[in-house]
Amino acid sequence: MSELKSFLQAKSNIIETELSKYLNTNEIPVILQQSMSYSVDAGGKRMRPILILATIEAFGQPSEKGLPVACAVEMVHTYSLIHDDLPAMDNDDYRRGKLTNHKVFGEGMAILAGDGLLTFAFEIMSKGTYEGVPIQGILQIVRELALYAGPKGMVGGQVADLEGENKTLSLEELQYIHQHKTADLLIFCVRAGAILAGASEKQLTSLTHYAQHIGMAFQIQDDILDVMGDQEKMGKQVGSDEKLNKSTYPSLLGMEESQRLLEEHVQSALQALAEAGVADSGVLASLARFIQQRDH
Amino acid sequence: MSELKSFLQAKSNIIETELSKYLNTNEIPVILQQSMSYSVDAGGKRMRPILILATIEAFGQPSEKGLPVACAVEMVHTYSLIHDDLPAMDNDDYRRGKLTNHKVFGEGMAILAGDGLLTFAFEIMSKGTYEGVPIQGILQIVRELALYAGPKGMVGGQVADLEGENKTLSLEELQYIHQHKTADLLIFCVRAGAILAGASEKQLTSLTHYAQHIGMAFQIQDDILDVMGDQEKMGKQVGSDEKLNKSTYPSLLGMEESQRLLEEHVQSALQALAEAGVADSGVLASLARFIQQRDH
């Protein structure tokens, strides 16, 4: 794991440097730029952009060409957190140990910072230079980000989540939420990396399955951590799902069965990864394990 | 003008039919689909999409190939209205004579409907088929929509507008707001139509000036109508700018000077249009006059 940790740290640094370059521009009104940067700089694991870079490297290719998409997806993820934290949604005061965007900049600015990050993501992606990638591939990635992040994807998942508050959900409903709210953006990341690396259709399909399973694993572990996690490491209150009467895997299936399902998704992810037959699957395999074992 | 009116009506019908096709999909959760459709169906003049189609036709080309972009831009415009109406922003209960989105669907859903429309716009645009348009042109249009609608464009203008509430603005600050909040998306429309029609760089520059001036004319007329308009025709309360202590052209320059500035922008638009040397500038010229003379 320590090898993976230094990989994650190194990639995280690269991504954060790139993100700052995009955001430090005087073409954006100062207060908006501050509000967008505040949440982008709030950190997190940078799991989504790292997944793009790691997928490109799994094909034995330099990951630099993934940086514009990596930054774009981190902005999309950040926008979704800003809007999700709003009083009309989850009403959270803290995120990663820091005040949420609207607590610092006000609700109106937080809504606009989210809108700005989402739109900026498409600008960054469509103006990026991608050495050796055919232009059809770039347009495909733009389309897929919109698809996986939009009303058929992540926004659809957010809606189902919002509608599901204070209701006991069926396992199927819970799966719909997690599929779209969490897994879809991870699927996009792996697919984008694979498309940029020139993957075959068969490889793209296998890697999509890999991403699907790590996405579900990610969310199950998230639910487990909300019950059993260490508040300090998490940077947010544990037990918040229960407080909001949110259905979770532990609440629907119990802790033991949730752990079993988590392990099953990780195994399925590893199998799909093996089927993809990439040049070096080491880091993507470690990432699947890391998602299961993370403590925050 | 009656020729223009039947042109506007015909194009409006085509655009509304296309919009319904995109929105009537069971891939979007029902309640989200209803919330998005509610605001898209609320009507309005469809000025932005019509501008795209009219620009393509000005080059003597069939406007059908502009439909995906036309629908995309109407969705972006609609998302901006939904978010702008929220309590944390303008706090409007009515829009075009109908309850605003959050009054019907709640604030959380209204935020997500806006997010959904914005993201869907990029899906529609990047998956459209554009007969005879080189793929570089399509990617350029995607990039320009993100640029003109994003933090350097429309979202930046919204931020300046939000920051400017309850303050007396300088004319320069007011112009910044209108340039970005209103003109930028109109500029995108004309540029997108021109790019799809294969305009030369010189034509693109002249048409950008045309759009810039009609954008400013549009906003000045908006400010004038908020003082002098007919409440019934407008479908919203007049005098709302004054109530919100918003700086407007009439409040900063007086009504007479505002009318003069409006006429100046229309003249400049017509001159830039003449310089563009398109095959048939008739409709674009009428649109500039229509913007000045509209009563809602």
Interface residues (C-beta under 8 A of the other chain):
Chain A: T25 E27 I28 P29 I31 L32 Q33 M36 Y79 H83 L86 A88 M89 G106 E107 G108 M109 I111 L112 G114 D115 G116 L117 L118 T119 F120 A121 F122 E123 S126 K127 I135 Q136 I138 L139 V142 R143 L145 A146 L147 A149 G150 P151 K152 V155 G156 Q158 V159 A160 L162 E163
Chain B: T25 E27 I28 P29 I31 L32 Q33 M36 Y79 H83 L86 A88 M89 G106 E107 G108 M109 A110 I111 L112 G114 D115 G116 L117 L118 T119 F120 A121 F122 E123 S126 K127 I135 Q136 I138 L139 V142 R143 L145 A146 L147 A149 G150 P151 K152 V155 G156 Q158 V159 A160 L162 E163
